[in-house]
Amino acid sequence: MARLRDVVFDCRHPASLARFWAAALDGYEVAPYDEEELDRLRSLGFSGPDEDPSVLVEAASGPRLFFNLVPEAKLVVLADP
């Protein structure tokens, strides 16, 4: 039996979208940042978690949610009825 492990979302602001879904879904939280991860972000030119280009939201059970920064705008195309 297949099991869904990860779901990846492309977005313009990963931190805010990750916080929204962590609050909206029971049992999910934004993964904590340790000092090593904060140092890694700073070395890449990001000032902190709010600028992280890839944010993880996880729960004790259920798939992990990754929110990744992409530069292009999103486009929704509606099919004719």
All heavy atoms as a GROMACS GRO file, in nm:
protein
  632
    1MET      N    1   0.084  -0.117   0.000
    1MET     CA    2   0.000   0.000   0.000
    1MET      C    3   0.089   0.124   0.000
    1MET      O    4   0.183   0.134   0.078
    1MET     CB    5  -0.090  -0.001   0.123
    1MET     CG    6  -0.169   0.125   0.137
    1MET     SD    7  -0.244   0.147   0.298
    1MET     CE    8  -0.403   0.079   0.273
    2ALA      N    9   0.059   0.216  -0.087
    2ALA     CA   10   0.133   0.343  -0.094
    2ALA      C   11   0.088   0.435   0.018
    2ALA      O   12  -0.027   0.432   0.062
    2ALA     CB   13   0.110   0.409  -0.228
    3ARG      N   14   0.183   0.516   0.065
    3ARG     CA   15   0.152   0.611   0.171
    3ARG      C   16   0.208   0.748   0.132
    3ARG      O   17   0.324   0.758   0.093
    3ARG     CB   18   0.215   0.562   0.300
    3ARG     CG   19   0.167   0.639   0.420
    3ARG     CD   20   0.224   0.581   0.547
    3ARG     NE   21   0.288   0.691   0.614
    3ARG     CZ   22   0.393   0.682   0.691
    3ARG    NH1   23   0.449   0.566   0.712
    3ARG    NH2   24   0.443   0.786   0.748
    4LEU      N   25   0.127   0.850   0.141
    4LEU     CA   26   0.169   0.986   0.110
    4LEU      C   27   0.260   1.035   0.222
    4LEU      O   28   0.220   1.035   0.339
    4LEU     CB   29   0.046   1.076   0.096
    4LEU     CG   30   0.068   1.215   0.043
    4LEU    CD1   31   0.129   1.211  -0.096
    4LEU    CD2   32  -0.064   1.290   0.041
    5ARG      N   33   0.382   1.076   0.186
    5ARG     CA   34   0.478   1.118   0.288
    5ARG      C   35   0.500   1.270   0.288
    5ARG      O   36   0.511   1.331   0.393
    5ARG     CB   37   0.610   1.048   0.265
    5ARG     CG   38   0.712   1.082   0.370
    5ARG     CD   39   0.830   0.990   0.365
    5ARG     NE   40   0.920   1.024   0.472
    5ARG     CZ   41   1.047   1.051   0.454
    5ARG    NH1   42   1.101   1.043   0.335
    5ARG    NH2   43   1.123   1.084   0.555
    6ASP      N   44   0.511   1.329   0.169
    6ASP     CA   45   0.539   1.472   0.157
    6ASP      C   46   0.446   1.536   0.055
    6ASP      O   47   0.414   1.475  -0.046
    6ASP     CB   48   0.683   1.495   0.109
    6ASP     CG   49   0.788   1.442   0.204
    6ASP    OD1   50   0.765   1.448   0.326
    6ASP    OD2   51   0.893   1.396   0.156
    7VAL      N   52   0.407   1.660   0.083
    7VAL     CA   53   0.332   1.742  -0.012
    7VAL      C   54   0.409   1.873  -0.024
    7VAL      O   55   0.444   1.934   0.077
    7VAL     CB   56   0.188   1.768   0.036
    7VAL    CG1   57   0.113   1.855  -0.063
    7VAL    CG2   58   0.115   1.637   0.060
    8VAL      N   59   0.436   1.914  -0.148
    8VAL     CA   60   0.516   2.036  -0.172
    8VAL      C   61   0.429   2.141  -0.240
    8VAL      O   62   0.361   2.111  -0.337
    8VAL     CB   63   0.639   2.003  -0.259
    8VAL    CG1   64   0.720   2.128  -0.286
    8VAL    CG2   65   0.724   1.895  -0.193
    9PHE      N   66   0.434   2.262  -0.185
    9PHE     CA   67   0.359   2.375  -0.240
    9PHE      C   68   0.458   2.482  -0.288
    9PHE      O   69   0.548   2.520  -0.214
    9PHE     CB   70   0.269   2.439  -0.132
    9PHE     CG   71   0.166   2.345  -0.077
    9PHE    CD1   72   0.194   2.267   0.034
    9PHE    CD2   73   0.041   2.335  -0.136
    9PHE    CE1   74   0.099   2.181   0.086
    9PHE    CE2   75  -0.054   2.249  -0.085
    9PHE     CZ   76  -0.025   2.172   0.026
   10ASP      N   77   0.442   2.529  -0.411
   10ASP     CA   78   0.516   2.644  -0.459
   10ASP      C   79   0.438   2.768  -0.420
   10ASP      O   80   0.316   2.772  -0.435
   10ASP     CB   81   0.529   2.640  -0.611
   10ASP     CG   82   0.621   2.528  -0.659
   10ASP    OD1   83   0.694   2.471  -0.576
   10ASP    OD2   84   0.619   2.498  -0.779
   11CYS      N   85   0.509   2.870  -0.371
   11CYS     CA   86   0.438   2.990  -0.325
   11CYS      C   87   0.532   3.111  -0.326
   11CYS      O   88   0.653   3.097  -0.343
   11CYS     CB   89   0.378   2.968  -0.188
   11CYS     SG   90   0.495   2.916  -0.061
   12ARG      N   91   0.473   3.227  -0.304
   12ARG     CA   92   0.551   3.352  -0.302
   12ARG      C   93   0.607   3.386  -0.165
   12ARG      O   94   0.705   3.459  -0.156
   12ARG     CB   95   0.465   3.468  -0.352
   12ARG     CG   96   0.444   3.460  -0.499
   12ARG     CD   97   0.395   3.592  -0.549
   12ARG     NE   98   0.426   3.597  -0.691
   12ARG     CZ   99   0.482   3.700  -0.748
   12ARG    NH1  100   0.512   3.804  -0.677
   12ARG    NH2  101   0.504   3.700  -0.876
   13HIS      N  102   0.544   3.341  -0.057
   13HIS     CA  103   0.595   3.369   0.078
   13HIS      C  104   0.576   3.246   0.166
   13HIS      O  105   0.473   3.231   0.234
   13HIS     CB  106   0.525   3.491   0.139
   13HIS     CG  107   0.600   3.546   0.255
   13HIS    ND1  108   0.576   3.506   0.384
   13HIS    CD2  109   0.702   3.635   0.261
   13HIS    CE1  110   0.659   3.569   0.465
   13HIS    NE2  111   0.736   3.648   0.392
   14PRO      N  112   0.674   3.155   0.164
   14PRO     CA  113   0.661   3.028   0.236
   14PRO      C  114   0.629   3.041   0.385
   14PRO      O  115   0.546   2.966   0.437
   14PRO     CB  116   0.797   2.960   0.214
   14PRO     CG  117   0.848   3.020   0.088
   14PRO     CD  118   0.799   3.162   0.089
   15ALA      N  119   0.694   3.133   0.454
   15ALA     CA  120   0.675   3.142   0.599
   15ALA      C  121   0.530   3.173   0.637
   15ALA      O  122   0.474   3.108   0.726
   15ALA     CB  123   0.769   3.245   0.659
   16SER      N  124   0.469   3.269   0.571
   16SER     CA  125   0.332   3.306   0.608
   16SER      C  126   0.233   3.196   0.569
   16SER      O  127   0.139   3.168   0.644
   16SER     CB  128   0.292   3.440   0.547
   16SER     OG  129   0.300   3.436   0.407
   17LEU      N  130   0.253   3.132   0.455
   17LEU     CA  131   0.164   3.024   0.414
   17LEU      C  132   0.180   2.903   0.507
   17LEU      O  133   0.082   2.839   0.545
   17LEU     CB  134   0.191   2.986   0.269
   17LEU     CG  135   0.079   2.911   0.199
   17LEU    CD1  136  -0.052   2.986   0.203
   17LEU    CD2  137   0.119   2.883   0.054
   18ALA      N  138   0.302   2.875   0.547
   18ALA     CA  139   0.327   2.764   0.640
   18ALA      C  140   0.260   2.790   0.775
   18ALA      O  141   0.197   2.701   0.832
   18ALA     CB  142   0.478   2.744   0.658
   19ARG      N  143   0.271   2.912   0.825
   19ARG     CA  144   0.205   2.946   0.952
   19ARG      C  145   0.054   2.931   0.941
   19ARG      O  146  -0.012   2.882   1.034
   19ARG     CB  147   0.242   3.088   0.996
   19ARG     CG  148   0.382   3.101   1.049
   19ARG     CD  149   0.406   3.235   1.117
   19ARG     NE  150   0.378   3.348   1.030
   19ARG     CZ  151   0.469   3.411   0.956
   19ARG    NH1  152   0.594   3.372   0.958
   19ARG    NH2  153   0.435   3.515   0.881
   20PHE      N  154  -0.003   2.975   0.828
   20PHE     CA  155  -0.147   2.962   0.809
   20PHE      C  156  -0.190   2.816   0.817
   20PHE      O  157  -0.282   2.780   0.891
   20PHE     CB  158  -0.189   3.022   0.675
   20PHE     CG  159  -0.332   2.990   0.640
   20PHE    CD1  160  -0.435   3.066   0.693
   20PHE    CD2  161  -0.363   2.883   0.558
   20PHE    CE1  162  -0.568   3.036   0.663
   20PHE    CE2  163  -0.495   2.852   0.528
   20PHE     CZ  164  -0.598   2.928   0.580
   21TRP      N  165  -0.125   2.728   0.739
   21TRP     CA  166  -0.165   2.587   0.736
   21TRP      C  167  -0.135   2.515   0.867
   21TRP      O  168  -0.210   2.427   0.908
   21TRP     CB  169  -0.104   2.516   0.616
   21TRP     CG  170  -0.179   2.553   0.493
   21TRP    CD1  171  -0.136   2.634   0.391
   21TRP    CD2  172  -0.314   2.517   0.462
   21TRP    NE1  173  -0.236   2.648   0.298
   21TRP    CE2  174  -0.346   2.579   0.339
   21TRP    CE3  175  -0.411   2.439   0.524
   21TRP    CZ2  176  -0.470   2.564   0.278
   21TRP    CZ3  177  -0.534   2.424   0.463
   21TRP    CH2  178  -0.564   2.486   0.342
   22ALA      N  179  -0.030   2.554   0.936
   22ALA     CA  180  -0.001   2.495   1.066
   22ALA      C  181  -0.113   2.528   1.165
   22ALA      O  182  -0.152   2.444   1.247
   22ALA     CB  183   0.133   2.544   1.119
   23ALA      N  184  -0.166   2.649   1.157
   23ALA     CA  185  -0.276   2.689   1.245
   23ALA      C  186  -0.408   2.625   1.202
   23ALA      O  187  -0.493   2.593   1.286
   23ALA     CB  188  -0.289   2.841   1.247
   24ALA      N  189  -0.427   2.606   1.072
   24ALA     CA  190  -0.554   2.555   1.021
   24ALA      C  191  -0.570   2.404   1.038
   24ALA      O  192  -0.682   2.355   1.050
   24ALA     CB  193  -0.569   2.591   0.874
   25LEU      N  194  -0.460   2.331   1.039
   25LEU     CA  195  -0.465   2.184   1.047
   25LEU      C  196  -0.435   2.136   1.188
   25LEU      O  197  -0.334   2.173   1.247
   25LEU     CB  198  -0.364   2.123   0.948
   25LEU     CG  199  -0.388   2.155   0.802
   25LEU    CD1  200  -0.271   2.107   0.718
   25LEU    CD2  201  -0.519   2.092   0.754
   26ASP      N  202  -0.522   2.052   1.241
   26ASP     CA  203  -0.502   1.998   1.376
   26ASP      C  204  -0.374   1.915   1.383
   26ASP      O  205  -0.349   1.830   1.298
   26ASP     CB  206  -0.620   1.908   1.416
   26ASP     CG  207  -0.744   1.987   1.449
   26ASP    OD1  208  -0.731   2.106   1.483
   26ASP    OD2  209  -0.855   1.929   1.441
   27GLY      N  210  -0.294   1.943   1.484
   27GLY     CA  211  -0.174   1.864   1.510
   27GLY      C  212  -0.052   1.902   1.428
   27GLY      O  213   0.054   1.843   1.444
   28TYR      N  214  -0.063   2.002   1.342
   28TYR     CA  215   0.051   2.043   1.260
   28TYR      C  216   0.117   2.166   1.320
   28TYR      O  217   0.051   2.252   1.377
   28TYR     CB  218   0.006   2.075   1.117
   28TYR     CG  219  -0.005   1.952   1.030
   28TYR    CD1  220  -0.120   1.874   1.031
   28TYR    CD2  221   0.099   1.914   0.948
   28TYR    CE1  222  -0.131   1.761   0.951
   28TYR    CE2  223   0.089   1.801   0.867
   28TYR     CZ  224  -0.025   1.725   0.870
   28TYR     OH  225  -0.034   1.614   0.792
   29GLU      N  226   0.251   2.173   1.304
   29GLU     CA  227   0.329   2.288   1.350
   29GLU      C  228   0.442   2.316   1.253
   29GLU      O  229   0.493   2.224   1.189
   29GLU     CB  230   0.390   2.261   1.488
   29GLU     CG  231   0.290   2.246   1.600
   29GLU     CD  232   0.359   2.224   1.734
   29GLU    OE1  233   0.484   2.227   1.740
   29GLU    OE2  234   0.288   2.206   1.832
   30VAL      N  235   0.482   2.443   1.245
   30VAL     CA  236   0.601   2.476   1.168
   30VAL      C  237   0.719   2.415   1.241
   30VAL      O  238   0.731   2.426   1.364
   30VAL     CB  239   0.618   2.630   1.156
   30VAL    CG1  240   0.750   2.665   1.090
   30VAL    CG2  241   0.501   2.691   1.081
   31ALA      N  242   0.805   2.346   1.167
   31ALA     CA  243   0.922   2.282   1.228
   31ALA      C  244   1.009   2.389   1.295
   31ALA      O  245   1.030   2.496   1.238
   31ALA     CB  246   1.002   2.207   1.122
   32PRO      N  247   1.059   2.360   1.414
   32PRO     CA  248   1.139   2.459   1.487
   32PRO      C  249   1.275   2.481   1.420
   32PRO      O  250   1.327   2.394   1.352
   32PRO     CB  251   1.154   2.398   1.626
   32PRO     CG  252   1.134   2.252   1.606
   32PRO     CD  253   1.042   2.236   1.489
   33TYR      N  254   1.330   2.598   1.442
   33TYR     CA  255   1.462   2.634   1.390
   33TYR      C  256   1.563   2.625   1.503
   33TYR      O  257   1.546   2.692   1.604
   33TYR     CB  258   1.460   2.777   1.334
   33TYR     CG  259   1.381   2.791   1.207
   33TYR    CD1  260   1.243   2.808   1.209
   33TYR    CD2  261   1.444   2.787   1.084
   33TYR    CE1  262   1.170   2.820   1.092
   33TYR    CE2  263   1.373   2.799   0.966
   33TYR     CZ  264   1.237   2.815   0.970
   33TYR     OH  265   1.166   2.827   0.854
   34ASP      N  266   1.667   2.545   1.485
   34ASP     CA  267   1.775   2.545   1.583
   34ASP      C  268   1.882   2.644   1.538
   34ASP      O  269   1.873   2.703   1.430
   34ASP     CB  270   1.832   2.404   1.603
   34ASP     CG  271   1.889   2.343   1.477
   34ASP    OD1  272   1.913   2.416   1.378
   34ASP    OD2  273   1.910   2.221   1.476
   35GLU      N  274   1.980   2.666   1.621
   35GLU     CA  275   2.082   2.766   1.591
   35GLU      C  276   2.161   2.731   1.464
   35GLU      O  277   2.197   2.819   1.386
   35GLU     CB  278   2.178   2.782   1.709
   35GLU     CG  279   2.256   2.910   1.706
   35GLU     CD  280   2.169   3.036   1.698
   35GLU    OE1  281   2.067   3.045   1.768
   35GLU    OE2  282   2.204   3.127   1.620
   36GLU      N  283   2.183   2.604   1.440
   36GLU     CA  284   2.254   2.562   1.319
   36GLU      C  285   2.177   2.599   1.193
   36GLU      O  286   2.234   2.648   1.095
   36GLU     CB  287   2.278   2.411   1.322
   36GLU     CG  288   2.356   2.358   1.206
   36GLU     CD  289   2.379   2.208   1.215
   36GLU    OE1  290   2.363   2.150   1.324
   36GLU    OE2  291   2.414   2.150   1.111
   37GLU      N  292   2.045   2.580   1.196
   37GLU     CA  293   1.962   2.615   1.081
   37GLU      C  294   1.956   2.767   1.063
   37GLU      O  295   1.959   2.816   0.949
   37GLU     CB  296   1.822   2.556   1.095
   37GLU     CG  297   1.729   2.587   0.982
   37GLU     CD  298   1.773   2.532   0.845
   37GLU    OE1  299   1.866   2.449   0.839
   37GLU    OE2  300   1.715   2.573   0.744
   38LEU      N  301   1.948   2.841   1.171
   38LEU     CA  302   1.948   2.986   1.162
   38LEU      C  303   2.080   3.037   1.104
   38LEU      O  304   2.082   3.128   1.021
   38LEU     CB  305   1.922   3.048   1.299
   38LEU     CG  306   1.781   3.025   1.355
   38LEU    CD1  307   1.773   3.073   1.499
   38LEU    CD2  308   1.676   3.092   1.268
   39ASP      N  309   2.193   2.976   1.145
   39ASP     CA  310   2.324   3.012   1.089
   39ASP      C  311   2.329   2.981   0.940
   39ASP      O  312   2.385   3.057   0.861
   39ASP     CB  313   2.437   2.937   1.161
   39ASP     CG  314   2.461   2.988   1.301
   39ASP    OD1  315   2.417   3.102   1.333
   39ASP    OD2  316   2.524   2.914   1.380
   40ARG      N  317   2.270   2.868   0.899
   40ARG     CA  318   2.269   2.831   0.758
   40ARG      C  319   2.190   2.935   0.677
   40ARG      O  320   2.234   2.978   0.570
   40ARG     CB  321   2.207   2.692   0.739
   40ARG     CG  322   2.213   2.642   0.595
   40ARG     CD  323   2.135   2.514   0.578
   40ARG     NE  324   1.991   2.536   0.581
   40ARG     CZ  325   1.920   2.582   0.478
   40ARG    NH1  326   1.977   2.610   0.363
   40ARG    NH2  327   1.789   2.599   0.489
   41LEU      N  328   2.075   2.976   0.730
   41LEU     CA  329   1.995   3.078   0.660
   41LEU      C  330   2.072   3.209   0.647
   41LEU      O  331   2.074   3.271   0.541
   41LEU     CB  332   1.863   3.102   0.734
   41LEU     CG  333   1.757   2.995   0.722
   41LEU    CD1  334   1.639   3.027   0.813
   41LEU    CD2  335   1.711   2.979   0.579
   42ARG      N  336   2.139   3.250   0.756
   42ARG     CA  337   2.216   3.374   0.752
   42ARG      C  338   2.330   3.365   0.651
   42ARG      O  339   2.359   3.461   0.580
   42ARG     CB  340   2.270   3.407   0.891
   42ARG     CG  341   2.164   3.460   0.986
   42ARG     CD  342   2.225   3.505   1.119
   42ARG     NE  343   2.130   3.477   1.223
   42ARG     CZ  344   2.141   3.382   1.316
   42ARG    NH1  345   2.246   3.305   1.321
   42ARG    NH2  346   2.046   3.365   1.406
   43SER      N  347   2.394   3.249   0.642
   43SER     CA  348   2.504   3.232   0.547
   43SER      C  349   2.456   3.242   0.402
   43SER      O  350   2.534   3.272   0.312
   43SER     CB  351   2.575   3.098   0.570
   43SER     OG  352   2.498   2.990   0.520
   44LEU      N  353   2.328   3.216   0.380
   44LEU     CA  354   2.269   3.228   0.246
   44LEU      C  355   2.212   3.367   0.219
   44LEU      O  356   2.154   3.391   0.113
   44LEU     CB  357   2.159   3.122   0.229
   44LEU     CG  358   2.206   2.977   0.232
   44LEU    CD1  359   2.087   2.882   0.237
   44LEU    CD2  360   2.296   2.947   0.114
   45GLY      N  361   2.223   3.456   0.319
   45GLY     CA  362   2.177   3.593   0.301
   45GLY      C  363   2.036   3.620   0.350
   45GLY      O  364   1.980   3.726   0.323
   46PHE      N  365   1.977   3.526   0.424
   46PHE     CA  366   1.842   3.545   0.478
   46PHE      C  367   1.854   3.586   0.624
   46PHE      O  368   1.934   3.532   0.699
   46PHE     CB  369   1.760   3.416   0.467
   46PHE     CG  370   1.746   3.369   0.325
   46PHE    CD1  371   1.814   3.257   0.280
   46PHE    CD2  372   1.665   3.437   0.236
   46PHE    CE1  373   1.801   3.212   0.150
   46PHE    CE2  374   1.653   3.395   0.104
   46PHE     CZ  375   1.721   3.282   0.061
   47SER      N  376   1.771   3.682   0.667
   47SER     CA  377   1.784   3.735   0.802
   47SER      C  378   1.720   3.646   0.909
   47SER      O  379   1.748   3.663   1.026
   47SER     CB  380   1.724   3.876   0.810
   47SER     OG  381   1.585   3.870   0.786
   48GLY      N  382   1.634   3.553   0.870
   48GLY     CA  383   1.572   3.466   0.969
   48GLY      C  384   1.462   3.382   0.909
   48GLY      O  385   1.442   3.379   0.787
   49PRO      N  386   1.386   3.313   0.995
   49PRO     CA  387   1.282   3.222   0.948
   49PRO      C  388   1.176   3.284   0.859
   49PRO      O  389   1.122   3.216   0.772
   49PRO     CB  390   1.219   3.171   1.078
   49PRO     CG  391   1.325   3.186   1.180
   49PRO     CD  392   1.402   3.309   1.139
   50ASP      N  393   1.148   3.412   0.879
   50ASP     CA  394   1.044   3.474   0.795
   50ASP      C  395   1.087   3.487   0.649
   50ASP      O  396   1.003   3.503   0.562
   50ASP     CB  397   1.005   3.611   0.851
   50ASP     CG  398   0.868   3.654   0.804
   50ASP    OD1  399   0.774   3.571   0.814
   50ASP    OD2  400   0.855   3.766   0.754
   51GLU      N  401   1.217   3.478   0.622
   51GLU     CA  402   1.267   3.484   0.484
   51GLU      C  403   1.309   3.347   0.432
   51GLU      O  404   1.362   3.338   0.321
   51GLU     CB  405   1.385   3.580   0.477
   51GLU     CG  406   1.348   3.724   0.501
   51GLU     CD  407   1.468   3.816   0.485
   51GLU    OE1  408   1.576   3.770   0.442
   51GLU    OE2  409   1.453   3.934   0.518
   52ASP      N  410   1.288   3.242   0.509
   52ASP     CA  411   1.329   3.107   0.468
   52ASP      C  412   1.261   3.070   0.336
   52ASP      O  413   1.138   3.078   0.325
   52ASP     CB  414   1.290   3.006   0.577
   52ASP     CG  415   1.349   2.869   0.556
   52ASP    OD1  416   1.402   2.842   0.445
   52ASP    OD2  417   1.341   2.787   0.648
   53PRO      N  418   1.338   3.028   0.234
   53PRO     CA  419   1.278   2.993   0.107
   53PRO      C  420   1.214   2.855   0.103
   53PRO      O  421   1.149   2.818   0.006
   53PRO     CB  422   1.397   3.001   0.009
   53PRO     CG  423   1.515   2.970   0.094
   53PRO     CD  424   1.483   3.028   0.230
   54SER      N  425   1.230   2.778   0.211
   54SER     CA  426   1.169   2.645   0.217
   54SER      C  427   1.132   2.614   0.361
   54SER      O  428   1.219   2.592   0.445
   54SER     CB  429   1.266   2.539   0.164
   54SER     OG  430   1.204   2.413   0.162
   55VAL      N  431   1.002   2.615   0.391
   55VAL     CA  432   0.955   2.599   0.528
   55VAL      C  433   0.881   2.466   0.541
   55VAL      O  434   0.796   2.432   0.458
   55VAL     CB  435   0.862   2.716   0.569
   55VAL    CG1  436   0.814   2.700   0.712
   55VAL    CG2  437   0.935   2.848   0.551
   56LEU      N  438   0.912   2.393   0.647
   56LEU     CA  439   0.852   2.262   0.673
   56LEU      C  440   0.744   2.274   0.780
   56LEU      O  441   0.765   2.336   0.884
   56LEU     CB  442   0.959   2.164   0.720
   56LEU     CG  443   0.914   2.030   0.774
   56LEU    CD1  444   0.839   1.949   0.668
   56LEU    CD2  445   1.033   1.952   0.828
   57VAL      N  446   0.628   2.212   0.752
   57VAL     CA  447   0.520   2.200   0.850
   57VAL      C  448   0.499   2.051   0.869
   57VAL      O  449   0.485   1.976   0.773
   57VAL     CB  450   0.390   2.268   0.800
   57VAL    CG1  451   0.275   2.243   0.896
   57VAL    CG2  452   0.414   2.417   0.781
   58GLU      N  453   0.499   2.007   0.996
   58GLU     CA  454   0.489   1.864   1.021
   58GLU      C  455   0.399   1.833   1.139
   58GLU      O  456   0.366   1.920   1.219
   58GLU     CB  457   0.628   1.804   1.042
   58GLU     CG  458   0.706   1.868   1.155
   58GLU     CD  459   0.851   1.824   1.159
   58GLU    OE1  460   0.888   1.731   1.085
   58GLU    OE2  461   0.928   1.882   1.236
   59ALA      N  462   0.360   1.706   1.147
   59ALA     CA  463   0.276   1.656   1.256
   59ALA      C  464   0.332   1.522   1.300
   59ALA      O  465   0.417   1.462   1.232
   59ALA     CB  466   0.132   1.641   1.209
   60ALA      N  467   0.283   1.472   1.413
   60ALA     CA  468   0.327   1.341   1.461
   60ALA      C  469   0.289   1.232   1.361
   60ALA      O  470   0.361   1.134   1.343
   60ALA     CB  471   0.266   1.313   1.598
   61SER      N  472   0.175   1.249   1.297
   61SER     CA  473   0.134   1.156   1.192
   61SER      C  474   0.077   1.237   1.077
   61SER      O  475   0.031   1.348   1.096
   61SER     CB  476   0.032   1.055   1.245
   61SER     OG  477  -0.086   1.122   1.281
   62GLY      N  478   0.082   1.182   0.961
   62GLY     CA  479   0.034   1.253   0.843
   62GLY      C  480   0.150   1.302   0.761
   62GLY      O  481   0.265   1.302   0.805
   63PRO      N  482   0.123   1.346   0.639
   63PRO     CA  483   0.230   1.389   0.550
   63PRO      C  484   0.294   1.520   0.596
   63PRO      O  485   0.230   1.603   0.661
   63PRO     CB  486   0.160   1.408   0.417
   63PRO     CG  487   0.018   1.432   0.450
   63PRO     CD  488  -0.009   1.354   0.576
   64ARG      N  489   0.423   1.534   0.563
   64ARG     CA  490   0.492   1.660   0.588
   64ARG      C  491   0.455   1.756   0.476
   64ARG      O  492   0.434   1.715   0.361
   64ARG     CB  493   0.644   1.639   0.588
   64ARG     CG  494   0.690   1.547   0.698
   64ARG     CD  495   0.839   1.530   0.699
   64ARG     NE  496   0.888   1.480   0.570
   64ARG     CZ  497   1.016   1.462   0.540
   64ARG    NH1  498   1.109   1.491   0.630
   64ARG    NH2  499   1.053   1.415   0.422
   65LEU      N  500   0.446   1.884   0.508
   65LEU     CA  501   0.412   1.988   0.411
   65LEU      C  502   0.533   2.080   0.394
   65LEU      O  503   0.584   2.134   0.492
   65LEU     CB  504   0.292   2.069   0.459
   65LEU     CG  505   0.169   1.989   0.502
   65LEU    CD1  506   0.061   2.082   0.555
   65LEU    CD2  507   0.117   1.903   0.388
   66PHE      N  508   0.579   2.094   0.271
   66PHE     CA  509   0.690   2.182   0.240
   66PHE      C  510   0.636   2.300   0.160
   66PHE      O  511   0.564   2.281   0.062
   66PHE     CB  512   0.796   2.110   0.157
   66PHE     CG  513   0.875   2.009   0.235
   66PHE    CD1  514   0.832   1.878   0.243
   66PHE    CD2  515   0.992   2.045   0.302
   66PHE    CE1  516   0.904   1.783   0.313
   66PHE    CE2  517   1.064   1.952   0.373
   66PHE     CZ  518   1.021   1.821   0.379
   67PHE      N  519   0.673   2.421   0.199
   67PHE     CA  520   0.634   2.542   0.130
   67PHE      C  521   0.761   2.605   0.073
   67PHE      O  522   0.850   2.643   0.150
   67PHE     CB  523   0.561   2.637   0.225
   67PHE     CG  524   0.432   2.579   0.275
   67PHE    CD1  525   0.430   2.499   0.388
   67PHE    CD2  526   0.315   2.599   0.206
   67PHE    CE1  527   0.312   2.441   0.432
   67PHE    CE2  528   0.195   2.543   0.250
   67PHE     CZ  529   0.194   2.464   0.363
   68ASN      N  530   0.770   2.609  -0.060
   68ASN     CA  531   0.892   2.653  -0.127
   68ASN      C  532   0.871   2.780  -0.208
   68ASN      O  533   0.772   2.792  -0.281
   68ASN     CB  534   0.943   2.543  -0.221
   68ASN     CG  535   0.985   2.419  -0.145
   68ASN    OD1  536   1.047   2.429  -0.041
   68ASN    ND2  537   0.950   2.304  -0.197
   69LEU      N  538   0.966   2.870  -0.196
   69LEU     CA  539   0.963   2.996  -0.268
   69LEU      C  540   0.985   2.973  -0.417
   69LEU      O  541   1.076   2.901  -0.456
   69LEU     CB  542   1.072   3.089  -0.214
   69LEU     CG  543   1.088   3.222  -0.285
   69LEU    CD1  544   0.965   3.310  -0.261
   69LEU    CD2  545   1.213   3.292  -0.235
   70VAL      N  546   0.900   3.033  -0.500
   70VAL     CA  547   0.920   3.034  -0.644
   70VAL      C  548   0.901   3.178  -0.693
   70VAL      O  549   0.818   3.251  -0.639
   70VAL     CB  550   0.825   2.938  -0.719
   70VAL    CG1  551   0.856   2.793  -0.686
   70VAL    CG2  552   0.680   2.968  -0.688
   71PRO      N  553   0.977   3.219  -0.791
   71PRO     CA  554   0.970   3.360  -0.835
   71PRO      C  555   0.851   3.391  -0.926
   71PRO      O  556   0.808   3.505  -0.932
   71PRO     CB  557   1.102   3.379  -0.911
   71PRO     CG  558   1.136   3.243  -0.960
   71PRO     CD  559   1.086   3.147  -0.855
   72GLU      N  560   0.801   3.291  -0.996
   72GLU     CA  561   0.696   3.320  -1.093
   72GLU      C  562   0.559   3.335  -1.026
   72GLU      O  563   0.534   3.276  -0.922
   72GLU     CB  564   0.690   3.212  -1.202
   72GLU     CG  565   0.643   3.077  -1.153
   72GLU     CD  566   0.755   2.987  -1.102
   72GLU    OE1  567   0.870   3.028  -1.093
   72GLU    OE2  568   0.723   2.872  -1.066
   73ALA      N  569   0.476   3.415  -1.088
   73ALA     CA  570   0.340   3.435  -1.039
   73ALA      C  571   0.256   3.311  -1.068
   73ALA      O  572   0.284   3.237  -1.162
   73ALA     CB  573   0.277   3.557  -1.106
   74LYS      N  574   0.157   3.289  -0.989
   74LYS     CA  575   0.067   3.175  -1.010
   74LYS      C  576  -0.039   3.213  -1.112
   74LYS      O  577  -0.085   3.327  -1.116
   74LYS     CB  578  -0.002   3.134  -0.879
   74LYS     CG  579   0.094   3.091  -0.773
   74LYS     CD  580   0.164   2.965  -0.817
   74LYS     CE  581   0.303   2.958  -0.760
   74LYS     NZ  582   0.403   2.919  -0.851
   75LEU      N  583  -0.078   3.118  -1.192
   75LEU     CA  584  -0.177   3.138  -1.295
   75LEU      C  585  -0.284   3.033  -1.281
   75LEU      O  586  -0.254   2.913  -1.275
   75LEU     CB  587  -0.112   3.129  -1.434
   75LEU     CG  588  -0.205   3.141  -1.554
   75LEU    CD1  589  -0.266   3.280  -1.560
   75LEU    CD2  590  -0.129   3.110  -1.680
   76VAL      N  591  -0.408   3.077  -1.275
   76VAL     CA  592  -0.521   2.983  -1.268
   76VAL      C  593  -0.596   2.992  -1.399
   76VAL      O  594  -0.636   3.100  -1.443
   76VAL     CB  595  -0.615   3.018  -1.151
   76VAL    CG1  596  -0.736   2.927  -1.150
   76VAL    CG2  597  -0.540   3.012  -1.019
   77VAL      N  598  -0.616   2.878  -1.463
   77VAL     CA  599  -0.687   2.873  -1.590
   77VAL      C  600  -0.816   2.797  -1.566
   77VAL      O  601  -0.815   2.682  -1.521
   77VAL     CB  602  -0.602   2.803  -1.698
   77VAL    CG1  603  -0.680   2.794  -1.828
   77VAL    CG2  604  -0.470   2.875  -1.717
   78LEU      N  605  -0.928   2.862  -1.595
   78LEU     CA  606  -1.058   2.798  -1.578
   78LEU      C  607  -1.105   2.745  -1.712
   78LEU      O  608  -1.101   2.816  -1.814
   78LEU     CB  609  -1.159   2.898  -1.523
   78LEU     CG  610  -1.123   2.961  -1.387
   78LEU    CD1  611  -1.225   3.067  -1.349
   78LEU    CD2  612  -1.114   2.854  -1.280
   79ALA      N  613  -1.147   2.621  -1.713
   79ALA     CA  614  -1.198   2.560  -1.836
   79ALA      C  615  -1.339   2.612  -1.864
   79ALA      O  616  -1.416   2.642  -1.772
   79ALA     CB  617  -1.198   2.410  -1.823
   80ASP      N  618  -1.375   2.621  -1.990
   80ASP     CA  619  -1.510   2.660  -2.027
   80ASP      C  620  -1.605   2.547  -1.989
   80ASP      O  621  -1.574   2.430  -2.007
   80ASP     CB  622  -1.521   2.684  -2.177
   80ASP     CG  623  -1.449   2.812  -2.218
   80ASP    OD1  624  -1.442   2.904  -2.136
   80ASP    OD2  625  -1.401   2.819  -2.332
   81PRO      N  626  -1.725   2.582  -1.935
   81PRO     CA  627  -1.820   2.477  -1.894
   81PRO      C  628  -1.880   2.403  -2.010
   81PRO      O  629  -1.882   2.425  -2.118
   81PRO     CB  630  -1.928   2.553  -1.818
   81PRO     CG  631  -1.904   2.698  -1.839
   81PRO     CD  632  -1.770   2.715  -1.904
   0.00000   0.00000   0.00000
